[in-house]
């Protein structure tokens, strides 16, 4: 759809109507394609996916770190002289 809209043979509204989507949706896809192609500044689709994955991994590592911190505190308390 982006390629068809970029040809310029028809208006964005007409291309969107032909494919059964809204014109605003097609305009958004065109902007995303321009960023991905380096024609417009912004975060590309692949960079966005990588950032999302890195945030998920960071959250998991933070949770694992918290578990280890609590375990260390528990065992330190258990083996300390009473």
N, C-alpha and C positions, 0 to 999 in steps of 0.2 A: 504494500500500500504506500509505503514511503517513497519507493522508487517511482510509482505511478504519479504520486503527487508532485515529486520533484521534476518530472518531465515538463510539467506546465501546460499540458494539452487541455486540462480542465481546471476549474477552480478547486480549491481545497474543499469547499462545501459540496461541490458536485462529486468529487472523488469519495469523500466520506459517505455521502448518500448512496453512491453506487455500491460501496462495500458494507453498508448497513451499520455504520458507526457514526458517532457525533463528530462534528467538525472540530470541536475543542479537543477531543481525544486524538484525532489525526494531527492537529497542530502540536500537541504535546509530544507525540511520537517523532515528529519532524525535528523538534528542538533537541530531543534526546539523541537522534541520529546525527545532528550537527555537532553535538558535544563529542559523541563517539568518533566522529570523523575528524575531529580537531578543528572544525570550522567555527566553533563557539567555545568560550572558556567554560569550565565546569568539571565536575567529577564524572568520569565515564562510567558506563555500565559495569565494566570489569573491575574498575577501582572501587565502585560502590559495593559490589559483591565481595571483593576481598576485604574491605573494611568491615562489612557485616560478619564475615567469618572470623576475622581477628577479634572483634568484640565478643563474639560467642566464646572463642577460645580463652580470652582474657577472663571472662566471667567464670568459666569452668576452673581455670587455674586459681582464681581468687577463692572459690568455694573449697577447692582441695587444700589450699594453704590454710584456710580457716579451720578445717577439720584437723589438719596436722597440728596447728597451734593449740587447739582444745585438747587433743590427745596428749601433747607434750605437757600441758598444764596438769592434766589429770594424773599422768604417770609421775610427774614431779611431786605431786601432793601425796600419792600413794607410797612412794619409796622414801619420803622424808621421815626422819626419826620422830617418834611421837612422845 
